[in-house]
């Protein structure tokens, strides 16, 4: 576990090579709001047209705690219960649910690009998605994933590349999910997004260009990040505490011990912040080796 090494600024990965650019849209674009907006009330009304039994537990069960479920509006063979976003464009068809939900279908159809999977992803109240990466989802692979929030709250923390993005109902966002990302739903209601996967075409590039030039995309530091940095400095100055923590081999126990040690000293941060920092340090170490 690479964790307590020298701190490098904001923790951004230093790449071996800078991504190439396609016109004015860089292929390593991390995220941008898009110049499209959909009626939140209409989108939410469509949720009432979905039967409780149609939601399927997400297949990446190792990536979340609590409940994370999905239902398809476009899937291979047009099957509502096929939530795996894999296959060629020609294999995907609208499902019966798309025709049942006119506002969601209108939002889906607004994106004039070759579409693959279109799903609703529901992160239940009190649940979290652990930090992970979807390796092949980025512009440099000719792919893009778009999120349209349907139901969310201020208690949802959505962190991408160690920055918190605030996605509001009815907005549309492009995000490069090959970057590390995690979600915490600390609220009392479910967080539901319309998620559209497609291939990059000229229309999509134009939309991204407009997003970059027309939209203001604010990002924020995740909750507890500053408190954790302050605690790190305490650890650097306390060899006994550092040795005590580094003697813990079990990753889960290590994270829990770091959180507890911070709390005893008045520093409040959650396990997700510690996990993300540990993952970041390992990525930096691996990238340094690859650059040698």
C-alpha positions, 0 to 999 in steps of 0.5 A: 500500500503506497500512502504516506510518501511525500505529498505532491500538491493536489494529487493530480496524476502527472501523465507520461504524455499529453493527450492529443487534441481533436480540433478544440476538444481535447481527448483527455477532457475530464468533464463538461456541462452540456448546453442541453436542459430537460424538464425535471418534473417531466423526467421525474413523472416518468419514474412512476411508470416503472414497476418496482420489479423492473429494477435490476441489481447492478452487476458490479457488486464489488463496487458498491455498498448498499443498493445500486440498481438499474433498468434499460431504455435501450439494450441489446435485443431491446430487453428492459432487464439487460443492463450490461452496456456491452455490444456493438451499436447495431445490437442495441434497440429501444426497450418497451420502457422507452416508449412508456416514458415519453420524457426520458425518451425525448431526452435520450433522442436529443443526443444525435449520436450512435447510441449503445446502452441507455439506462437509469441508474439508481443509487439508493439512499444511504448507499455508496459506489466505491472508487473505481474506473471504467477503463474504456470510457473516454474520448480517446477510445471514441466513446462517451457517457452522458449523465442526465440527473433525474432525481438527486439532492444536495446530500449526494457527493459525486467525486471524479478525479478527486473533485466534487461535481454537482449535477442538478436535475435536468442538466446534461453532463459529459464525464470521462469515467475512465478516471477514478470516480465514486458516489456517496448518497448521504440523503434520504431519497434515491439518486437516479440518473439517465445514463447514455453511452454512445460513439463520438461523431461530429454532432457529439464533438460540436456539442462538447465544443459548445459545452466548453465555450458556453457552460460554466462547470464548477468543481469542489473539493470533496468533503473531508479532504482538507481535514485529511490533509491536515491529519496527514501532516500530523502523521508525518510529524509523529513517527510512532503513529506513522509506524502504528498505522503502517503496521496494519496489513489489512486494507480495510482495517488500515482505512478504519484505523486512519479514520479513527485516529483522525477523529481522536485528534479532531479531524473529521473525514470518511473512509472514502477520502482515505481510500481515494488517497491510497488509490491515487498514491498507487496510481502515481507510483505505477505511472512513475514506473511506466515512465522510466 
